[in-house]
Amino acid sequence: MSAADPTAPSPVGEHPVDVVTKRKLIGRVVSDRMTKTVVVEVTRFKREAMYKKYIRVRKRYKAHDAKDEYKTGDRVEILEHRPFSKHKRWLVTRLIERPAQELVQKAPEGEESEES
């Protein structure tokens, strides 16, 4: 077998395997109303060609959330994935930060606030 023969098995390490790198994006969950799906909004800054100013560009992606654990306001990382459905091609991989919850104490319904 010659080295130019395409049917000959190649030795290990001779031809590198094509490694596909999947894109990772970081964004904020803007909707969690669908079952097992969240809408993640990714914001980036693009330089405007004529005025050389940076403008904010936002794009929304539907991402798979198998356990329904991510809520609106969470900052998450999404990973490109094979299609889950017609519009869903991303997978939520990890939670980066959760928004701080405000501790608001509500007065019991039976008691009125004292006003003079």
C-alpha positions, 0 to 999 in steps of 0.5 A: 500500500502506498501513502497516496492510496486513500483506501489504506488505513492511516497511522494514528496521529497522521491526520488530525481529527477536525475538532468542532468548537461550539460557540459559548455566549453569556446572556440574561434570561428574559423569559422562562414561561415555556416548558423546558425553554428559556429565552436568553438575551445576549448583549454585545457592543458593535462599532458604528461604521460612520460615526465610530461610536459603539452601539448596543446590539441585543439578540435573543436565543431560545435555549434548552433548560431540561430541569426548568431551574433558570428564572427571569433575571438570571445570568447564564452561559449558553452553548451551541447545540444540535437543534432541539426544535424549530427555533431552539439550538442552544443549551443552558450550561451554567448559572453565572449569577442570580439577581439579589432578592429584595427582602420586603416585609408585607404588613398582615392584612388584618392590621392597618398602618397607623396614620395620624 
